[in-house]
Structures are given as structure tokens and as C-alpha cells.
Amino acid sequence: MSEPYRPFVALVDMLSGNVDGKEALIRTVRSGVSTAPFRAGAYSLQSLVAALESGDTPIDGAVLFADGDFFYSNVDAEVIFVDFLDQIIALGLHRLVIVCDGESWDENICSSGTETEDYLALHGFPMEQFALEACPVSDFYQQGDKHLPGMKRAVEAINRVILAPAIKDAAFRMPIQQVFSVKELGVVAVGVVEKGSLQPGDRVEILGDGKRLEAEVAALEMFRRTVSYVEAGDDVGVFLRGVSADELARGMVMTAANAD
């Protein structure tokens, strides 16, 4: 049985590609700031571009850890930064969260909201195609309660900008919690959509108990109302054609047909 989908997030250090950002993020999550489950890897600017070019690891979004040292130590830092964004957008990565030290980095890039958007728009970035959240975080890598609010803002941005859209856009998956038959309507599989979306007419596969079954979605119901579409997080009853209630059981998993 396949594992629940966990988006892959690239953690990018602008200077070296070290794991400081990853360790800080892990500390934050352990401090009680919850995120959707995800996988992560540490990259430099150059290695992230190389990974996107190879396509070996599908990357759902990137968190860019930045501080003043990058700009102070590189004469062409702004050119490098803009060129990097150009490359990752061209390679299809449109979900980015910037976490930076608001006290030392260029405040026009680091600040939240319109100033960041204005800076990027000035350099020709298509903001309608580029999900970005700048999070000024003072001393992000330091431990201690006083740093938690800034870290929390960053993690909330990661949830909103990267994880939630990636889970929604992924191929449909729903663990089955309950199965029953409705007279004249047929078999109903009940569960919470874990990722992706579903609508009547879609073909699905049901996996588990050594079986691989195929069926068609006849209808969808939420809270006793018929609906035309469900997505990640919805609690739904899926009416199925092509299978019987005896063939299904709690714990089996429904996925989009032909999903990887």
C-alpha cells in the first residue's frame, strides 16, 4: 500500500547549501508549530537549479534561507539572486518562501508584502505565476522562545505557499474508513481526501488486502448533500460503479486511476 503523499521542499542556503536551515526548521516544528508532513533536502543556489534541470526528484517548492552575509560577500549578489529566480521560474518552480534576517539583509527584498512584490516586479518577474512569501526573521537560526514568533510565521508561510497547494494539486488519494451499500444507489466508500481532487465520472483504483480494483465515481456526497467536486481535507462519501461492497474494506486506499 502506498504511503501518504508528502511534498518535497528544497531548503536553500544562499551561501553554501549547508543544513543550518533544515535543522532550524526541524527545531521549529518540534517546538509545537505544526506543518503538513513533508520531505526536505538541503541545496545551494547552484545545486537546486541542477536538481530542477535533471528532474530526478520532483520538487514542490523551496524555502530560501538568506542573510546579509550573502550580499556583503558578493559584489554581484543582486545579479546572482535575480538570475537564480529567473532560472527556477523557467524550470517550473513557482512556490517560494524567503526566510531572512530582517536586521541585516536588504530590507527592500526582505520585507513582507508589497515592497517585496515591487522589488521583484521591478526586475520583470511575473508575480501572477510566482507564489512568494517573504518572512523577516531575526536570528532565525538561534534557539529560544523569543525567536519562536518569527519562526512560526515562516512555518505558516511554508504551509500556505508550498504544502497546501502541493497536496491539493497532487494525484487523488483517500484511505477508506467505512464501506456500505445504499439501496438503489450502490456502494459507498467513506473517507477524508488526503490529497488531490475528485469528481463524478473519474476512474479510480482501490488498493489493499492483496487486491487492485477499478471503479468509476458515480456521485459524491458531503454531509448528506450531493456535490460535484471534492479536494484534499474533505470528508466525503464516494458512490462507486463496478465494485461490490464485499470487495472493499476499511484500510484500503482509493487513488486516481493510473496514478504513479
Secondary structure, DSSP 8 states (H G I E B T S, - for coil): -------EEEEEESSS--SHHHHHHHHHHHTT------EEEEE-HHHHHHHHHH-SS---EEEEEE-HHHHHH-TTHHHHHHHHHHHHHHTT--EEEEEE-TTTS-HHHHSSTHHHHHHHHHTT--GGG-EEEEEE-TTTT--SGGGHHHHHHHHHHHIIIIIHHHHHHS--EEE--EEEEETTTEEEEEEE--BSEE-TT-EEEEEETTEEEEEEEEEEEETTEEES-EETT-EEEEEEES--GGG--TT-EEEETT--
